Amino acid sequence: VILGLIGLRLKDVFPQITFLNKADAVAAMGVAVIVIFVSIELGVRTVQGLLDHAPKGLDTEIRKAVEAVPGVANCHMVRVRSSGPIMDVDLHVSLAPDLSLEAVHTLTETVETAVRQVSPDAIVTVHPEPLENPVSQEHA
């Protein structure tokens, strides 16, 4: 807008430069392009928020972090979605079937901590499952 106004002022100083007559219109077009670009960007971010969009690859990072926790045989069904600035993370972990309830609880808290290393403000829900066939999983 300022450049358009400067162009109109320069038109009075240099009347032989005819394209300065259109400086205001060109500046208005520039502003319109900027408004359209920003509006599209905000629209895309809004739609992603409504569709529970999460950063690409975050689920893979979380899976790797959880599977690095001692006692976790595997991590699956990882679901990540954003809720404003916070991530909601739901995941399933397979654990040894002979663990006590206290040990499972301790492991799930460790898993939650591992997830928060990747996504600090995450709300984490861990679903522990007994490892169905420990022998076949060890050789897989």
N, C-alpha and C positions, 0 to 999 in steps of 0.2 A: 504494500500500500504506500509506504514511504517512497519507494522507488518510483511509483506512478506519479506521486505528487511532485517529486523532484523533476521527473520528465516533463510534466506540464509547466513547471516553472522555467525549465531550460528552453521550452518551446518559445517563450516570450523573449529570451535572450538570443536564441538562434532560430529565427523563423524560417530559414532556408532548409532546415532539417525537418522534413514533412512527417516522418514516422513518429516524431514526438507528440503529434496530435492524438495518437492512439495509445500513449503511455498509460493513461488511466485505465483503459479497457484491458490492456495487456496485464497490468498489475492485478486487476480484478480477476482475470482468468487464472493468474498464478495463485491467488488466494483461494479461488474455487477448487483448483486442483489439490491444494494442500488440505482443504476441508474435506474433500471427497476421500483422499488417502487416509486421513486420520479417522474418519467415520467408518471406513471399511475395516481398518485395523481394530477399532473398538468393537465393531460388530462381530468380527471373527472371534475376538477374545471372549465376548459375551456368550456366543453360541458354544464355544469350547467349555466355558464354565457350566452352562446348562446341561451339556452332555457329559459332565464329570470327566473332563479331559485331564490326563496326568502327563507329566513330562515323559517323553519318549525314552525308553530304556531303563526307567526307574524300577520297574518290576524285576528286570533281570539283575540289577544291582542289589536289590533287596534279597532276591533268591540266593545269590552268591554269598551275601553276608550271613544269611540265616544258615545256609548249609555249611558254613565254616564254624558254626557253634558246635563244640564237642557234645555228642549225645544226640544230635539231630541227624537222622539217617537221610532224609530228603525233605525238600520244601516244594510244595506244589499249590495249585489253585491260588496263586498270588493275584489279588485284585487291588489296584490302586486307583483312587479317584480323588480329585481335589474338592475341597469344600471351603471356598474362599482361599485364604492363605495357608490353610491346613490340609494335609493329606490324610485320607482315611485308607488304612492298609488292612486288608483281611488276607490271611494266609493259613494254609494247613501244613503241619509238620508231622512226619512219621518218626515215632520214638520206639525204643525197645518196649515190648509188651510187658515185661516184668518190672518196670519201674513203679515205685510207690506214687501215690497221689502227691505227696510232698515233693518228690523228685521231679515229677511232671510239672508241678507249679513253678518250681525253681527254674526249670529249663525254659518254660514259656516266658518267664520274666527276663531271662537272659536273651531269648529271641527278641523280645520287645526292645531291649537295650540295643541289640545289633541292628534292628530296623531303624532306631532313632539315630544311630551313627550315620546312616545313609540319608535319612529324612528327619531332621531334628524335631520338628513340631508335629510329627505324625501321631494320629490316634490309631493304635495298633490292636487288632483282634487276632489272637492266635488260636487255632483249632488243633489241638493235639490228637493224633490218631496212633493206634498201635501198629507197629511195623508188622505186616501180615506174614511175610516169610523171610526172616532175617538171613538165612543161609543163602537164598537166591539173590537177595539184595547185595550181599557182600561180594558176590562174584560178578555182579552186573556192571 
